[in-house]
Every structure is written in C-alpha cells, then in structure tokens.
Amino acid sequence: MTYYMAIDQGSHASRACLFDEAGELVCEHTKKIKTRQINDSHIEQDANEIVESVKEVVNKLLSEVSTEQIIVACGIATQRSSVVAWNKNGTAISPVLSWQDTRGKQLLAKLKKNEAEIQQLSGLPLSAHYGASKLNYLLAKAKHNGTTLDSLRLSPLISYLLFHILDEHPYIVDHANAQRTQLFDLNKLNWSTRLTKLFNIPKHLLPDCVAVLKTPDSPHGKLANTDIPVCAINGDQNAAIFGSGLLTPETALVNFGTGAFVLRLLSHYSASKKQLSGIACSDHNSVQYIREATINGAGSALNWLKKRHQVNDILKQLPAWLNEGSLNEASLNKTELNKIRQPPVFINTIGGLGSPWWLNNIDAKFIESEFTKSGHSLKKVKTNLATTDLVASNITANIATANLATEAVAIIESIVFMVCINLQIMQSEHTITRIRVSGGLSQLDGLCQRLANLSALRVERMKLPETTARGVAWLAGGKPDGWSNVELDVFKPVINPALTKRYAMFSTILEY
C-alpha cells in the first residue's frame, strides 16, 4: 500500500507523520524542542537540537514501517522567518534566531523611507519578524568574529535542515520560505538585487531558490540513508492551508498556534498594504499565491499570562471559563461571575502587533470593558496607548485588576477580535463565506463560537490532527483526490451584544 510521509518542524516541536492514500494519519512521533528567550527581542533556538530532533522522529517512524508500507514521497514544512548562520561544512556558527526574534529592528529605522518599495517587491511590510534584518545582524556578528565570506552561509532554517537530512546535502530554499526573508522578489521568484542591497546581504551567501514542488523522478533530494524522495518543501502555515486538500478562495483558514494566521488562497496575485502576500505553492510552471494576516499573540499570549500568574493549567480551565453555562456558580461569588461574563478588553501586543497595525511600541494592557462609564473617553485611552503609557494617573483605576479567569477569557477574545478585523479586510477584497479553523487553540469551543458570532460566518473546525503535516504530505503526494472529505465541527453565528460591544471597543482603541 502507498503512504506519504511528512516532517513538520515547528516552534515547539518536530514531528514525523505517516499518512495513507486517503489522508488518514497512520502514526506520528513528536520531539519537543527548547526556546531560549533572553529578553523581549532576543529569542533563540539551538540549530543542532532542531536537526537532531528531526532525525530522531524520522528514525522512530521509519523503524515502525513494515515492508508492505511503501513511502512514495515526503514533504517537509518548517517554521518560517527563523534564520541561522553557518559554515559551508554544515557547522552552525549562530543560534537559530526565531521568527519571534526582533533584534534586527534597529536597521529598520534607516529603511523607513524605502518601506513602500520593500513591500511592493517582497509582499511584506517592513518588520523585524522577517529574516532580512536578522540576517543582517548575523552577518555583522560573523564578520566581527572573523568568519570569512568564502565559508559563510546565511539562510532560513529550512536550508540548514535540508543540508543535514538529505543525502545530497543541497543548499536550497523553497519559494515560500525564501519569501519570508523579505529579500525575495515575488514576481521574479528569486532573490532581489534591490532588496539584498538595501539590507546589505550579499546574494552569494544565500541558498538557491527552488519551487515548492518537485516530482518523485526529480525530487529535492532523498532522505538520508533511504530511497524516499522529498517532493515538497514549504513553510508551516503555507502548508497548513492544504491540510484538508484544496480550499476555494471563498474559504479562509485560521490556524491557531504560538501565533494565529489567517490565510486565503488568491485566484491571482495582488498586493495589499495592510496584510501579507505570499506563496502557497509553486512548481516548475505555476505559482499559487495567498493573502495572509499574522497575529503574534495567540498561544504566546497565554504563555505570557502563565508567567504573569505563575500557573501552568490555564488550558485545562479555559473551556469552562469560556462557556458561561458550565461555570460552577456555587464556587464563585456574584462579583467573580460577572467579571468572567463581562471580561476586560485586552490590548494584545504580545510579540508586537501584526497585521494590519504593524506596531511594536505599545504595551499589553487590560482595560475594563465598562471603561467609558467612568467618564474617561476612548480618545484618551488611544492617546495613552500611542505613547505606550496606559498607566497615567487619571486612568489607573480603570485598568483591569481581574483574576486569572477573566484575564484568560480576555486574551482569547482579543485573539478573536484581531482575527475578525483581518477577516473584514479580506472580505473587502473577495467574498468569504466560511472559516476553517485548525491548531491547538481551535479545540476551544468558546473561541470558535465567538469567532462565528463576530464574523457572522459559519466556522468549521477540522477534526484533523497535524494540519501542517497533512498539507505538506498532500502536496508531496501529488495532490491526491479524496483528502477534502474531512469531518467537521460546525459553529453557527448567534447574536451576542456584550461580545459585540467589547469588539467595538477594541476596534476603536486599535484603529488601523
């Protein structure tokens, strides 16, 4: 019987998955990896730990495959915008700078005058989350340490991983991952001479750009010590959009992980000033583009809350907190119940505000949802937000002093609010009739129902594990038929005036 393999290297773990011809997950192995947060802007991972974690899960998977299970293709997806400096011999000379890392932001001030040109060429707004400014930092660091340019390689994480797990040791990067460096020309499908010059990155240090898809007869390479051809390499979110096969442009996918990503396939390429343009897939003669919105504070915002309250079990309690009907009223007093049912509004700037704001100078704050009743205007709040000083003496009393439950609910609602704002922007370009959701936080019924209520759209939660892995396996397998027939949990919109009011307040404070 024919099978397809997928390797999904994400922010928190590396996975190897095996799918059968119908797209059913047969088995999978996961290995967690560490992230080192030195400060708010310096977030690193160990390049060798990542490679070894991938090798471990692949070897475990292959050890369980019987002789009757023929793996005809493999796809590999990685976290995007993470970069590393290394020598031609394969030795890492820097940590992996995470997609969350923004240490290169000092360079961006000098490039502000070129922002429109950069976005036009790359499809990306000027941001330190993308690879270019981080690669500039790594180049300066390598020069300082005496590394010669003849031996230096600067690349997205996928290039380093492929060098170490493919027999041929190629130095390549797919179009989707290359684009997230902000050095890639979306029209020419190659490194941009202009962008590499602006960010001062010599082109010869970068990997060769290749299409996302190749054929089994002419693959990207073969997994080390096997005959398994790697036929697809892609970014994790780009692959996730194919988790249930091919979506129509009328369907938006929201994938909830460390960050949240709103994605929609485009029928043809078009630029956007507020959101991202990217590549979902490419082969030797065609390109499929996507519109994307990035929300940095999803799972990472809950991690921030865990540290704030020094607790570990938020996810276990969230379903009850989000579902008012399941609250144990006997164990809560009236004030506590009302706080959960009328949570504060959370200005969710964890990791910086992504699309459509693209700001990094606002502090995360909780604001009472009944704020305007105190006599203070939202205009005043917005003024203080703009100066990152939301604790001015005249509004201190209105900053929420809520407990863990209300703050957790407020964070979930803030994620939904940002998703809905980005969906409205996408709706202005092309009609969206339904939303597919995936990822860890999508398992929260309360999140899905709030998303349906505010978007006024049907929300479909895929009963699929490993959406990214399934998507890249589908691509590697040549887009086999039948993978779109997936089980769904459906959430239909209902009117919720209190939620709508909090959303209006959030939207007014964070105009774009």
N, C-alpha and C positions, 0 to 999 in steps of 0.2 A: 504493500500500500504506500501511496505517496504522502510525504509530510513536508512541512515548511518550518524552518527554524527562524527565531527572531532573537536578537540581542538588544536589550533596552538599557542603556547606561544613563541613569537619571541622577538627580541631585543628591538623593539619599541612598540609592541602592543600584546595584547592577543585577539584571535579570536575564536568564536564558529561558526561552519558551518554545514549546513544540506544538504545532497546530496540524490538524489533519486536513483532508481535502475540503471538508465542509466548514472549515474555520473554527472547529471546536478545539479548545485548549486541552491537550493530552497530558502534559506535565510541565512544570516550571521549577526553576531554582533561583533563589534570591540571596544576595550577599549585601549587607548594609555597608556603607562607606561613611567615613567621617568628614565633617566640615569644620574648619577652624575659623572662627570669627574673631579676628584680632581687635577690630573696632567696627564702627558702622560702615566704613568704606572698604576695609580690607578683609575679604572673605576668600579663604583658600581651601584647596584640597590637594592631596598627595597624588601625583601623576602615577607613580608606581603602584600605589594601593588600588587605584582605579583599574589599571591594566591587570593586576593580579586577581582582583575580584571578578573581572570578566572571564579570565581564563578558568577560574575555579568553577563558576556556574556553568560554563560551556562544557568543561570536562565532566562534571557531575551529570549533566543532561545526556551527553553522549554515552556515558557509561551505562545508562538505563535503556538506550535504544536497542531494540532487537534487530536481528538480521533481516526481518521482514519489513521493518520500518525504514523505507528509503527516503532520506532527506535530499530533495532535489534542488533546494535553494535556501539561502539565508539572507535575511535583511538585518541591518544594523542601524539603530537610532541612538543619538546621543543628546545630552543637554546642550543647548545652543549658547553661543556668546561666551562660553568658557574657553580660555586660551592658555597656552603654555609655550615656554621657550626651551629648546632642546638642541643637542648636537646631532650632527648627521649620523653618528653611530647609534643613535637612539637613546642617549642618556639625557634625562631631564635636567635642566640647569635652573629651573624655577618651579615653584609650586604651580598647580593649575589655579588661575585666577577665575573664580566662579562668575557665572553670569550675574550674580548679585553684587559682585565687586565693582566699586566705582572709584578706585584710587586714581584713575587717569583723568578725573574731571577737571583738573587744573588746565589741561590743554584746551578744553572746550571753550573757555572764555576767549581764547585767541582766535577760535574758528567761528565765533558767533556771526561775524559778517558774511561767512560763507554758508550759513545754515541752509538757506533755500536751495543752493546748488547741491549741497551734500544730500539733502533729502530727495531732490529730483533724480540724482544719479543712483542712489542706493536704495530708495524706497523707505528709508528710515529717518526719523527725526534725530537731531544731534543729541546723543545721550551717552553717558559713561557706562551704561549697562552693556553696550555693544562692544565688540572686540577691539576696534581700532585704537582707542585711547589707551587700552590696557596693553596692547601690543607695542605701542609707542613707549610706554613705561618699561616693559620688559627689554626692549631694545636698548634703552638708555642704561638699564641695570646691567645688561650683558656687556656693553662697551666699558662700563665702569669697572667691571670685574675682569677685563682683559680678554674676553671672548672675541675671537676673530670672526668677521662676517663670512669668511670662507667656510667655516664649520657650523654656523648658526642657522637654526630653523625657528621661525615664528609661525604658529599655526593654531587653528581651532583644535579643540580636544579630539575630534573625530580623526584628524590626521595622525596624531600621536598614537591613538588606539589602533588604527588600521595598520600602521607600521609594525606594531608589536604582535598582532594576532593573525595577520595574513602571511602566508608562505612567501609571497613575493616582496614583502617589505616596501610597499609603494609609498610615495609621498604625494598624496592626493587629498582633495576635499570636494564634497558634492556641492552643487549649486545652492542648495537650501542652507547648509551650514556656512558656506562662504559668504552668502548674502548677509548673515548676521554679524559679520565683522565690520560692516559699514565701509568696506573697501572694494565692494563688488558692484560692477555695473549691471543693473538689471536688464538693460536692453542688449548689451553685448555679451552677456553671460560669461564674463571673465573679469579679472582684476582690472580696476580702473586706474589708468595712469594718473588722472587728475586727483582721485581720492587718496591713492598711495602717496602722492606728492604732498597733499595737504596734511596728512597725518605723519609724514616723514617715515614711511615704511618702504624699504627697498623691495621691489616686486620679486627679485630673485630669491628672497628669503622665504617667500610664501609657497604653499603647495600648489600643484597643478589642479585646475578646476575641471571637474568631470560631471557628467549628468547623474542624476539620482539613480536612474535605472540602467542596468545593463542586462544582457541575455546570459543564460547558462553557458552558451558556447563561447561567449566573450565577456566574462564577469569582471568585476573589480579586482578579483583575486579569489583564492581559496583559503578557507580557514586552515590555520597551521596544522600540519600532520593529518589532514583529511582531504577528501575529494569534494567537499561541499562548496559549491560556488556561491560567492557573495554577490547577489544581483541587485541589491538596493541598499543605499546608504542615505540617511536623511536626518533632519532634526526631529526631536521628540514630538513637539507639537504639530509639526508638518505631517508627521506620520500618523498622529492621533486622529486627524481629520478623516483618515481612511479606515478607522477602526471598525466601522460597520459597512465596509465597501465604499462605493462611490456615492457621495451626497449630492443633492441638487443645489444650485445656487440659492434656492429659497429656504434652505435649512442652515441655521447657524449652529456650530458646535461650541459648547463651553466646556473646557477641560479644567478641572479644579485640582491643583497640586500645591506646591510651595507658593507658586503664583497662580493666577487664573488667566486663561487665554480664551478669547472669543474669536472664532475663525469662521470665515465664509469663503467658499470657492468663488472665483471670479470667472465669468464667461469670457472675458478678455482683460488684458492688463489696463489698469487705470491708476493714477496717483491719488493720494489722499494727504491732506495737510495735517489732519488730526490723528490718523491711525496709520498702521504699517501696511506696506505692500510687500509681498514675499512670494516665494516659490513653493508650491505644494509638491510638485513633481516635475521631472523633466526626463526626456530620453534623447536619442540621437537626432530626432527631428521635430520635437514639440515641447512646449512648456505649459504647465498649468499653474496659474497664479492664485494667490489667496489675499484676502483682506484680513488683517489681524489687529486685535486690540490686546494690550498687555496690562494686567493688573498685578502689581508686585506683592501686595499684601493679602494673600489668601491663607494658606497653611502657615506661612511665615508670621502672619499677624497673630494667629493662635499661639504659636511658639513664643512670640513676644509677650502675650498675656500670661502664659505659663510662668515665664521668668518674673513677670510683674507680681504675681501672686504666689510664686514658688510652689506650684502644684503640677501634677502630671496627668490627671484623669479628666481633663476637660471634655475630650471627645466622647467619653462614656456617658457624661451627664448632659451633653448638648441636646440629644434628641428630646429629652423631657423638657428642658428649658425652652426649646423652640416650639414645642407643642403644648400650648396653654392647657389643653384638655387633659394632659397627663400629669400635670403638676399635683403634687401631694399637698393639698390645701391645709391638711391637718398639721403639717410640719412647718408651714410658712404663715407668718402673720400677714395682716391685710396690706401693710406697707410694702413688704417684700414681694407679695403677689403683684401689686400694682406696678412696682418697679420693673418686674420681668415683663409684664404686659405692656408697659409703656417705657421701653428701654431708652437710654440716651442715644444721641446720634454720634457715631464715631467718625472722626475725620481720619481716615485710614491712609496714613502716609508711610506705613511700614515699607522700607525698601525704596521709598520715593514714589511720588505719584506718576504712574504710567499714562497711557493714553486715556483721554485726549489732552491731559494737562501738561505732562512732561515737566514736572517741578520736583526739586529736591530740597527746598528751603522752607518747608512747613512742618511743624511738629505734630505728631499724632496726639489727638485730644478727644475726650468725651465731653459732649455738650448736652445738657438736659433738653429733652425733646419738647418740654413746655417752656423753653427759654424765652420766647417773645412775650409771655405773660408777665414777666418780671419788669417790663418797661424798657428793656435794652433791645436795640434794633439789630437785625441780622447784618445790616450795613456795618455796624460797629464790630461785630464778630469778624466779618470779612476783612476789615481793615487790620485788625489784630492778627488774623491768620497770615495776611500778606507780609507782615513784619516778623512772623514766627513768634509773636508774643501774645499768646492766648491767656496769659495769667495776669493781665493788667488788673489793678486792684478793684476797679469798678465792675468787673465781671467774674471775679474769682468765685463768688458764691454760687454762680450758675454752672461751673464746671462740675460734671457729674462725679459724685463720690460713691458711685454704685458698687455693689458687691460683685463677686466673680460671675455669678449667673447673668446679671444684667449686662455686664461688660462683654461677656461671651456672645450673648444674643446681639448686642450692638455691633460687634465685629462681623458676625455672619451677615447681618443686614447691610453693613457697609460694603461688603463684597458684592451682594446682590445689587445694591444701588449703582456701583461702578459698572457692573455688567450691563445693567439696563441703560445707563447713559450711553455706553458704547453701542448697544443694540439700536438705540434711536438714531445714532449717526449712520450705522449700516443701513437702517431702514430708509434713510433719505436717499441712498444710492440705488437700492434694489429691494423689492418687497421680500420680507422674511415672513414665512407662515408658521414655522415651528422651530423649536430649540431642542437640540440633542445635548445631553449633559453626560459627562464622564469624569473619572478621577475620584480620589478619596472623599472629598467633602460632598460630592454629589450623592453619597449614601444618606445624607441628612434630608429626610422628608421635608422638614421645616424650611430648609434652604430652597429646595425645588419648588415648594408651594409658593413661597414668597416671590420667587423668580417668575412663576406663572402669573401670579396676581398683578405684579407691577408691569410686566411686559405685555399683558393681555394676550399671551400666546400659549399654545399647548407646549408643555415641557415633557420631553421623552427621556427617561433615564435608561440607558442601555444596561441590560443585565449581562455585562461582559467584563470579565477580568482582563487586565493588561491591554487597554485600548491602544496604546502606542505600539506595543509589541505586535498586536494583531494587525495593525495598519501597515507596519513595515513588512510583516510576513506576507500580507496580501499583495503588496507591491512587488516583493521579491518573487512571488509565485506567479507573476504574470497577470494579476488582477482576476483570479478565478471567479466564476459565477457562483451565486448562491450565498455569498458571505453577508449580503444585506438583510437576510432573513433572521433578524435578531429579536429576542424577547425584550419587551419594553415595559417599564412602569410609567404610567401617564399621569400627569398633574394638569388639571384644567383650571383656568383662571377664575377666581371669585373676587368680589369687591371687598377690600379691607381699608376703610377710610383712615384708620390710625396709621397703618403702614404707609399709605399714600402720603399722608401729612409729613411723616418723617423723611420720606424720599424727597418731597418738595423742599424741605428744609435743607437737606444735604445738597441738593442740586443748586439751591440758591447760594449757599455758602461757597461751594466749589464750582463756580461758573467756569466755562471754558470758551 
